[in-house]
Amino acid sequence: MSGTFGGRSGRQGRLSQWLLGRRSREAAATDGDGRAALLLAAAEAGLPLAPAAYPAPGYGCSCDRVGCPTPARHPVSFAWQTQSTTDRAQIERWARHQPQANFITATGMTHDVLDVPLEAGRQALERLLANGVEVGPVAESDDGRMLFFTLTRGTPEDEDEWWPCELDCHPETMDEHPGLRWHCRGSYVLVPPARLPGDDGRSVHWVRGPEHPLPDPLTLLESLTDACARHVGTESDQAGAAWPVRR
């Protein structure tokens, strides 16, 4: 397959059509029982969930914080780490009593999330699938990110081998991991179906659902970092073309 995701011919075109069809089916299922079913499927796959804020009119947030920096993208409780659960009855109660709420999944318990720029993620996903790699669940966020769900690194016996999510979000050498965020212990991401702020229907939705087994993160890492590096390089080239140096 070529390096451009979503082409018009061959296997690449069929993949794009499949992704669009899956997204349409998910969008149709986000009301009522369909929303609860998607959340329960995530929980049954081992992703612990907790309620999150949801969009208010315009680009606002349902929380009462003035100027919320992450509208509709954060948990509603400060105790989200201990509150997160895969318990079916609890998730059904939350979904029933909070019909507008988004949900987050807490990472570092059973799973991690490799979070990359959307175009880089699409390129990496195409390459991984073409090479027969077991990718696992993947979600797209319409704010420009792609989320690869993996097994967690856990907590090694040697704590020097473990790092918190804050360091993963800001790698020491950005040249090696441009734009890559590794959500592990102490972090969370929105889990589909989730609505994002704005009037254009943006969302977080599954590209590959939670029925796919979680892979080891290291099997994806090289492809993701390579795609991120190419993505950053392309952006730099485009910026240079748009702003020529005056001599």
N, C-alpha and C positions, 0 to 999 in steps of 0.2 A: 504493500500500500504506500501511497505517497505520504509526505510529511504534513499535508494539509488536512485537518480534520473536517469531516462533513462534505467530502467531494461528491460529485454528481454521478459517478460511475463505479461499477464493480462492487467489491465487498465494502469499500468505504462508503458508497452511497447507501447501500443496504443498512450499514451500521447507523448512519445518520437518521434514516427513516425509522429504524427500530427505536432509537433514542427519542425521537419526536413523538412516536406513538405511545411509548411508555409514559412520557411526561403528560400527554393528553389524558391518558387513562388515570394517572395519579391526580391530575387537577380535578377530574370529575369525581374523584373519590374523597376529596378533602372536606366534604360537608357531612355532618351527622355521623352515621355509623361508619362511613368510609374513613373519616379522619381517625376515629377510635381504632379501626382495624389496622391502619398503617402504624399507629403508635404501639399497639399491642404486638404487631409483627416485629418491630424494633426491640421491644422488651423481651420477646421470646427468643430473639437472637442474642440476648445477653447484654443489651445496651441499657444501663440504668438511666431512668428518665426523671425529670422534675419540671414543674410548670415554669414558664418564662413569660415575660412581658409580650405585648402584642402592639401592632401599629395603632396610633391614634390618627385623626384626620391630618392630612398633609404629611409631614415627615416627623410627626410627634410619636410619643411613647405612652403606653397605658400607665406607666408608673407616675408618681407625683413629683419626681425630681425635675426641677427647672433646668432646661438645657441638657437633658440626658445625653451623654456622649455616645451611647450605644443603643439607640431606640429600638425596641422590640427584639433585642439580641441578648438579653441578660436574664438570669433567674429572678423570680419574684421574692425569694427568701434568701437571707444571708446564710441559712443553714442548708443550702442546696446540696452540699457534698454528702451530708448525712441523710438528707431527705430523698436523694436519688434512689430509685428502686426499679426492679423488674416485676414487682408484684402486680398481677393482673387486676385484682379487685381495686387496688389503690389507683392505678392508672385509669381504670374505667370511671372511678368516682371523680378524679380530676377532670377527665375529658367531659364528663356530664355536667359538672358544676362550674367549669370554666370553659365554656364553648368557644371563646375567642382566643384563648391562650395559645401561644407557641409553647414548645417544650425544648429543653436542652438535654443533652446526654453528658454525664460526667465522665471524663476520660481518666485513664490511669488506673481504673479498677479492673475492668475486663478487657478494655480496648484502648488504643490510642487513635489519633487522627492526624494524618499528614495533609496539611492544608497548603495549597499552592495556587498561584494565579490561574485563572480559568483557562486561558489559551494554552499555557504550558501543561496543565493537567489533561486537557483534551488530546494534545499531541502524545503525551506519555501514555495515556490510556489506550490510544490506538496502537501504539508500538507494543505495549505489554500484551494486549489481546492477540495481536498478530504473531507474537512470539510464544503464545500458548501459556503465558504466566497466569497463575491463579490470582486474580486481582482482589476479589472480595467486594464488599459494598462500596459504592461511590455515590456521592451526592454533589449536585451543582447548586451554588448560591448565585442568584442573579445580581449580586453586588460585585461579582467578578472573581469568585474563588471556587475551587473544586476541592472536595473533601474525600480522602481515601481512608476508609476505616480498616484498621489492622488490629492484630493482637497487641496487647500491651507489653511493654518492656518489663513491667513489674517493678519490684524493688530488689535489686541484687543484694547478695549477702555483703558485698563490699560496697558501702555507700559512696565511695569515691567514683564508682562506675555509673552512678545514677545522677541525673541532673533534673532540676525542676523545669516546668514548662516555661517560666519566664526567660530562661537562657535559650530554650529552643526557639522562642519567638524572636530572639535577637542574637543570632549566631555571632561568635567572635569574628569569624571570617566570612563576611557577606559574599565575597567572591566565590566561595565554595558552595554556599547554600542561598543563593539570591531568591528572596521572596518566599522561602519555605518556612512554615511554622509546624512544629511537631507538638501537638497537644497531648500531654501525658498527665501525670498526677498533678492535681491542683487546677486543672483547666476544664473547659467544656466547649461544646459547639451546639448550634441549633440542629435539631434532628427533624427530617421531613415528616409530615408536611408543616412548613412554617412560612408565615407571611412576613415580608419586609416592608419598611415604610415607603410611602409614595402612592400615587394614584394610578400606577401603570401595571399593577398586578404582579410585582416581583415576588419571588418566593425562593425557598430552599426545597429542592425536590430530588428524588432518587434518580440516578442514571442506571445504577445496578443496585437492586434492593437488598435488604438485610438477610434474605434467604441464602445469599452467597457466604461461604465460610470465611472467617477472618484470616488473612494471611499474615505471615511474619513480616514486620515492617521493612526489614533489611532486604527482602526480595523486591521491593518497590523503590527503595531509596535511590539507587543509582540512576534509574530511568527518570525519576522525578527531579533530582538535582540537575541532571543533564538538560532536561527540558526547561527548567527554570533558568539555567545559565543561557540557553539559546534565546529564551524569551526576553531576558534582560538585555542581551546583546542586540536583538532586533529592535527593541525600544530605543536603545542608545543610537543605533544607526539611523533610525527614523528621526530622532531628535536632531542629530547632526545634519541630516538632509534638510530639515525644516529651518534650522538656524545656521546657515553657512558662516564660516569664519571670515571676517573682513580682513583683507590684507592691505 
